[in-house]
Amino acid sequence: MCRSIHRLREGVEAADDDAVREAARQYVRKVSGFGRPTDRHRAAFDRAVDDVATVTRRLLDEVTLTLAS
């Protein structure tokens, strides 16, 4: 679906927050159909990016922690 999103974890090394946020932005762009959201949709778009980035960071932290143990 999102071929331009790069893998965010290699072994026990997880991507930094900037890479996670960019991947979240790419995902929300793809799902929403907005390359650039209109002013009307900006708040919803930004919230979705925040939510996806938060969940992605949590996943990476938990998976990486498990692998490092």
C-alpha positions as CSV (number, residue, x, y, z in Angstrom):
1,M,0.0,0.0,0.0
2,C,2.7,2.5,1.0
3,R,5.7,1.5,-0.9
4,S,7.5,4.7,-0.1
5,I,7.5,4.0,3.7
6,H,10.8,2.5,4.7
7,R,11.2,-0.2,7.3
8,L,11.5,1.5,10.6
9,R,13.3,-1.3,12.5
10,E,16.3,-3.4,11.7
11,G,17.1,-5.9,14.3
12,V,17.2,-4.1,17.7
13,E,17.7,-0.7,16.0
14,A,14.5,1.3,15.7
15,A,14.1,4.5,13.7
16,D,14.3,7.9,15.3
17,D,11.2,10.0,16.0
18,D,11.7,12.1,12.8
19,A,11.6,9.0,10.6
20,V,8.6,7.6,12.5
21,R,6.7,10.9,12.0
22,E,7.5,11.0,8.3
23,A,6.3,7.5,7.9
24,A,3.1,8.4,9.7
25,R,2.6,11.4,7.5
26,Q,3.1,9.3,4.4
27,Y,0.6,6.7,5.6
28,V,-2.1,9.3,6.4
29,R,-1.5,11.0,3.0
30,K,-2.1,7.6,1.3
31,V,-5.1,6.7,3.4
32,S,-6.8,10.1,3.2
33,G,-6.0,10.8,-0.4
34,F,-4.6,14.2,0.5
35,G,-1.1,15.1,-0.6
36,R,-1.6,18.3,1.2
37,P,-4.8,18.6,3.2
38,T,-7.0,21.6,2.8
39,D,-7.4,24.1,5.6
40,R,-10.7,22.5,6.4
41,H,-9.1,19.1,6.9
42,R,-5.8,20.2,8.4
43,A,-6.7,19.6,12.0
44,A,-8.0,16.1,11.4
45,F,-5.0,15.3,9.2
46,D,-2.5,16.5,11.8
47,R,-4.3,14.6,14.6
48,A,-4.2,11.4,12.5
49,V,-0.4,11.9,11.9
50,D,0.1,12.4,15.7
51,D,-1.9,9.3,16.5
52,V,-0.2,7.0,13.9
53,A,3.2,8.3,15.0
54,T,2.4,7.6,18.7
55,V,1.2,4.1,18.1
56,T,4.1,3.4,15.8
57,R,6.6,4.6,18.3
58,R,5.0,2.4,21.0
59,L,5.1,-0.6,18.7
60,L,8.7,-0.1,17.9
61,D,9.7,0.5,21.5
62,E,7.9,-2.7,22.6
63,V,9.2,-4.9,19.8
64,T,12.8,-3.5,20.2
65,L,12.7,-4.0,24.0
66,T,11.5,-7.6,23.5
67,L,14.3,-8.3,21.0
68,A,16.9,-6.8,23.2
69,S,16.0,-8.9,26.2
